[in-house]
Every structure is written in structure tokens, then in C-alpha cells.
Amino acid sequence: TSRMIQFSWKPQGGTGDSPYTVRLQGEPGEMEERVLNETSTAFENLLSARQYQISVNVSTCSKNVSTSLTVQTAAEVYNGTTRITNEVFKAEYQNKSSTEFKEFEKKFIMEITEHLPQKIQELKNGTKIRVVINSIEAGSVIVFFIIVLDVGQNITKSEISDAFTEALDRSTVFEVVREETFVEARNSCKPGLNDCDQNATCTAEGATYSCQCNKGFTDTSPQVPGRVCQQDLSSEHTTAVPPETNTTGFTGSASNSVFTATFTSAPCMTVSIEVQNVTGDEIQLSWSSSSKASLYNISVKDGKEIHTRTTNDTKAVFKNLLPGHVYTISVAVSSCAESNPASVTVRTDSGSCLKISEFCLAQSTGCSDLKGIVCSNNQAFACRVWLKNQTFNNTLYNSDSEGYITMSENLKTDVVEAMHAELGNDHSDIFVLGFRPGSVIADFLFLLPKEEAMDVNDIQTHMSNVLKSKFGSQSEVQSK
């Protein structure tokens, strides 16, 4: 349901191996653990539209056996956007953990709630509906938020849309641009917004969604379709297991869905990671492995470990990241996570950092990775170049990849040498921030000592001359 997950399990073969350690993990730091002799339990008082990782562990035959499942509580979810003209954007709004972000979110939600119809206010007071700000952007202040409604509340999409749009329009605190205020059903079939099995098709249904196993796969949780899809025996490629292989496992069910995990003593296999998309506050990636193991350990670090999870999915979306920040993401088969992890190093899009006029002030806490470069003894010019004769591939998101290193070095060599000739000195340098699709977009900083400061228009003219000579008409440049 929207607030509860019921869960049961049994060992394969029907033998009991209690006690069982059952864990429910939600957001970072949110975990509930139980040690049980029973083979069923229920987690209650959960949040709707929240993904939870449920795992069951048991020690049997001197070996620890574990299986897990990702379950998303039910909800109707709506996306909302509005522009507020009497608020001033603050750099701290880019960090959802900052005091400034939290204070603005509290004020925003209180003001909306005050002007909602009584019917919806009662739902909110009964925690059946909630509002969450996903992000805040400049211009004056643009707010992106979601409205999460528990299922079964007998309220229509148009009622939700009209109520929140009119509540913002009636605000006495915010001056809202009505023409730029929208509330619409979210497409929950986008990556990371649903719990459909990787071998299932997601179908958006208004403000919610449904899942259906693909052809060639059997749905083992028909009461909650498309969450656990097992390959049909007729289409599986099977290999005989040698007699000496130690294989153990157990089956379980969540929300009436059944899943099976089998653990063997097979050797560790390499994981291959592909970064799917990168924005200023989000990284999407997927991975594959020839290992039969269903559990993967994932960690995200930015010098220190900031997030870990265990999952049987082969894709993940990391949200609420800092813009222009470097993250190292590691993925490994859980049974050999310490010895054989794969990793990628990715910088989130730095575009929003370079739009902040007070970027170098002490009170500007966002984009800390770039401050040491931009706010040092250099005059820094942000440049974006479209290399229209280049083809983007996803390895260019990963600064450790051979493709990234090669393109970065080639760009640096071509631009720096030519700019030295253009300016008549060898004091300048560039710092590559990253590459983005379309054909290939290269973001970099052109660095010039402050004692040789030049006007941005002059730099843009020189840079345009250099790029035109190096890349011909197949390039464009923007500087500031």
C-alpha cells in the first residue's frame, strides 16, 4: 500500500534456518532491522512513492545467505513548476541539505497549504498528501516540486492541478507568474521513478504506473505485476552445476510478489558500468555483469563516502548532488565487493555554478570543487564549444576513461598552443570540465593570470579565432 509493505519468505527446499535478519532501507541513514524466527513481517508507517530496499539474511551451513528486493510504495505523483519574482536566488538553494533550502521549502509549503481547498488541507493534515521541492533554480526563483498523494483518496487529477495552481496564484507571500505555473501528472516510467523489473515494460497511467513482464519472462508476482520477472525455462541458457558446487538460497515475497535468489561459490566477475546521463544535480547509470549474483554493492564518494546501497537492480539514479562536483561511483558484485569493484569518475554539470555572479564570495557555498580554480590567482573564462563533427559516446561522461582522457588532452593541446600564439605569451591554460552530448559539447575554463587580465569580449574574439582555425566551421564558442 502507500504506507505498508508486507513481506514473507521461505528457504528453498522448505527447511528452516532461523533466525533471520530482515532490513528495510530507505533514504541514506533510514534503516530498520529486525531479527526474527518467523518467516513474515510487515513494515508500517512508511512514506508513499518511496523506494525501499528489503533484504533477508540467514546463516546456514556456516555460510551467510542473503537476498533482497526493491519495493516502491504506491502513490499518485504530480510534477509542479512555478516562477516567483519577489524572491532572490541564493547559491545555497543548489544544496538540498542547506539551511537556506530547508527554510525556503518550509515557507513554500506553508504558504501553499494555507490557500488549498479544505478537502485537500484535510488530506495534508492527515499526511495523505505531501509536497516536496526537488530543486530551486535562478530566474528570479524557479521552484520544481512534486505532490505525492496516497492511493485511494477519491480525488481527480484536475482537482489536484487546479487546487495547487490556484493556491499559488492566491499567495500573499509570493508573487507568482501564473503563465509559468504548471501542475501535471508525473511520468513515473522514467528511470529511477518506479520499481518495475528490468525485464518488464513500464506504462504510465495518469499520475501512477503499471508494470508488465516482457515476452519470454514469467511474472512470479501476478498480484503486483511486473515487479519480479523470471526468464522462461524454454528460453534460458542453462549450464549443469558441478556436484562440488555449493548452492544455497531461499525464496520470499513482498506485497504478494515472489522472488528467488541463488548463491553459488562461483568466482567474482567484473562489472561493466555505463553512465547514462549527467545533469547539475543527478547522475544516471547502469551496469552489467556475467555473474549470476543478484546483489550489487554501490558506493558514491566525493573524497569521503556519502552514500552506499545494496540492490539487485542494474541501474541507479543518484539525485540531489552538488553541481560542478566530482563523484566516484563504484559497483561490485556483493559477494566480492571488496576485491573486484568497478568505478567511474563523473563531474556533474557545472553550468549553474558559472551563472552565479557572487560565486567567489565566502557565503557562496555551492560548487566548492571549482572555487579553488576559479577564485584563485587566475582570471577564469567559462567556455562551451560545440564540436559538430564529433560523435558523443557515454564513456565521455567518465573522466577516467581512455576516450575522455584522449579528447581532453587533444582539446587542451590544440587550444592552449593556439591561444599562446594568439595572445603572444605562454601564460594561459585551460581546465576541462567535461563533455556532454550534442554532437560533443566540451565545457572548459580558460585561465589567464590576473595580472594579465583581459576583457571577456577580447578573450571571446581570440578564442573564436583559435577554434575556427583548429576546427573550422564545425565549432561554436560561448565565453563569459
Secondary structure as the mmCIF struct_conf table of DSSP 4:
data_model
#
loop_
_struct_conf.conf_type_id
_struct_conf.id
_struct_conf.beg_label_comp_id
_struct_conf.beg_label_asym_id
_struct_conf.beg_label_seq_id
_struct_conf.end_label_comp_id
_struct_conf.end_label_asym_id
_struct_conf.end_label_seq_id
BEND BEND1 ARG A 3 ARG A 3
STRN STRN1 ILE A 5 PRO A 11
TURN_TY1_P TURN_TY1_P1 GLN A 12 GLY A 13
BEND BEND2 GLY A 14 GLY A 14
STRN STRN2 TYR A 20 GLN A 25
BEND BEND3 GLU A 27 GLU A 27
TURN_TY1_P TURN_TY1_P2 PRO A 28 GLY A 29
STRN STRN3 MET A 31 LEU A 36
BEND BEND4 ASN A 37 THR A 39
STRN STRN4 SER A 40 PHE A 43
BEND BEND5 ASN A 45 ASN A 45
HELX_LH_PP_P HELX_LH_PP_P1 LEU A 46 LEU A 47
TURN_TY1_P TURN_TY1_P3 SER A 48 ALA A 49
STRN STRN5 GLN A 51 THR A 60
TURN_TY1_P TURN_TY1_P4 CYS A 61 SER A 62
STRN STRN6 LYS A 63 GLN A 72
STRN STRN7 GLU A 76 ILE A 84
TURN_TY1_P TURN_TY1_P5 THR A 85 ASN A 86
BEND BEND6 GLU A 87 GLU A 87
HELX_RH_3T_P HELX_RH_3T_P1 ALA A 91 GLN A 94
TURN_TY1_P TURN_TY1_P6 LYS A 96 SER A 97
BEND BEND7 SER A 98 SER A 98
HELX_RH_AL_P HELX_RH_AL_P1 THR A 99 GLU A 114
TURN_TY1_P TURN_TY1_P7 HIS A 115 HIS A 115
BEND BEND8 LEU A 116 LEU A 116
HELX_RH_AL_P HELX_RH_AL_P2 GLN A 118 ASN A 125
TURN_TY1_P TURN_TY1_P8 GLY A 126 THR A 127
BEND BEND9 LYS A 128 LYS A 128
STRN STRN8 ILE A 129 ALA A 138
TURN_TY1_P TURN_TY1_P9 GLY A 139 SER A 140
STRN STRN9 VAL A 141 LEU A 149
TURN_TY1_P TURN_TY1_P10 VAL A 151 GLY A 152
HELX_RH_AL_P HELX_RH_AL_P3 LYS A 157 ASP A 169
TURN_TY1_P TURN_TY1_P11 ARG A 170 ARG A 170
BEND BEND10 THR A 172 VAL A 173
STRN STRN10 VAL A 176 VAL A 176
HELX_RH_3T_P HELX_RH_3T_P2 ARG A 178 GLU A 180
STRN STRN11 PHE A 182 ALA A 185
TURN_TY1_P TURN_TY1_P12 SER A 188 CYS A 189
BEND BEND11 LYS A 190 LYS A 190
TURN_TY1_P TURN_TY1_P13 PRO A 191 GLY A 192
BEND BEND12 LEU A 193 LEU A 193
TURN_TY1_P TURN_TY1_P14 GLN A 198 ASN A 199
STRN STRN12 ALA A 200 GLU A 205
TURN_TY1_P TURN_TY1_P15 GLY A 206 ALA A 207
STRN STRN13 THR A 208 CYS A 213
HELX_LH_PP_P HELX_LH_PP_P2 ASN A 214 ASN A 214
TURN_TY1_P TURN_TY1_P16 LYS A 215 GLY A 216
STRN STRN14 PHE A 217 ASP A 219
BEND BEND13 THR A 220 THR A 220
TURN_TY1_P TURN_TY1_P17 PRO A 222 GLN A 223
BEND BEND14 VAL A 224 VAL A 224
TURN_TY1_P TURN_TY1_P18 PRO A 225 GLY A 226
BEND BEND15 ARG A 227 VAL A 228
STRN STRN15 CYS A 229 GLN A 231
HELX_RH_3T_P HELX_RH_3T_P3 LEU A 233 SER A 235
HELX_LH_PP_P HELX_LH_PP_P3 ALA A 240 PRO A 242
TURN_TY1_P TURN_TY1_P19 PRO A 243 GLU A 244
STRN STRN16 THR A 248 ALA A 254
TURN_TY1_P TURN_TY1_P20 SER A 255 ASN A 256
STRN STRN17 SER A 257 PHE A 263
HELX_LH_PP_P HELX_LH_PP_P4 ALA A 266 CYS A 268
STRN STRN18 VAL A 271 VAL A 278
BEND BEND16 GLY A 280 ASP A 281
STRN STRN19 ILE A 283 SER A 289
BEND BEND17 SER A 290 SER A 290
STRN STRN20 TYR A 296 LYS A 301
BEND BEND18 ASP A 302 LYS A 304
STRN STRN21 GLU A 305 THR A 311
BEND BEND19 ASN A 312 ASN A 312
BEND BEND20 THR A 314 THR A 314
STRN STRN22 LYS A 315 PHE A 318
BEND BEND21 ASN A 320 ASN A 320
HELX_LH_PP_P HELX_LH_PP_P5 LEU A 321 LEU A 322
TURN_TY1_P TURN_TY1_P21 PRO A 323 GLY A 324
STRN STRN23 VAL A 326 VAL A 333
HELX_RH_3T_P HELX_RH_3T_P4 SER A 334 CYS A 336
TURN_TY1_P TURN_TY1_P22 ALA A 337 SER A 339
STRN STRN24 ALA A 342 ARG A 347
HELX_LH_PP_P HELX_LH_PP_P6 THR A 348 ASP A 349
TURN_TY1_P TURN_TY1_P23 GLY A 351 SER A 352
HELX_RH_3T_P HELX_RH_3T_P5 CYS A 353 LYS A 355
TURN_TY1_P TURN_TY1_P24 SER A 357 CYS A 360
BEND BEND22 LEU A 361 LEU A 361
TURN_TY1_P TURN_TY1_P25 ALA A 362 GLN A 363
BEND BEND23 GLY A 366 GLY A 366
HELX_RH_AL_P HELX_RH_AL_P4 SER A 368 VAL A 374
TURN_TY1_P TURN_TY1_P26 CYS A 375 CYS A 375
BEND BEND24 SER A 376 ASN A 377
STRN STRN25 ASN A 378 LEU A 387
TURN_TY1_P TURN_TY1_P27 LYS A 388 ASN A 389
BEND BEND25 GLN A 390 GLN A 390
HELX_RH_3T_P HELX_RH_3T_P6 ASN A 394 TYR A 397
TURN_TY1_P TURN_TY1_P28 SER A 399 ASP A 400
BEND BEND26 SER A 401 SER A 401
HELX_RH_AL_P HELX_RH_AL_P5 GLU A 402 LEU A 423
TURN_TY1_P TURN_TY1_P29 GLY A 424 GLY A 424
BEND BEND27 ASN A 425 ASP A 426
STRN STRN26 ASP A 429 PRO A 437
TURN_TY1_P TURN_TY1_P30 GLY A 438 SER A 439
STRN STRN27 VAL A 440 PRO A 449
HELX_RH_3T_P HELX_RH_3T_P7 LYS A 450 GLU A 452
HELX_RH_AL_P HELX_RH_AL_P6 VAL A 456 PHE A 471
HELX_RH_3T_P HELX_RH_3T_P8 GLY A 472 GLN A 474
STRN STRN28 SER A 475 SER A 479
#
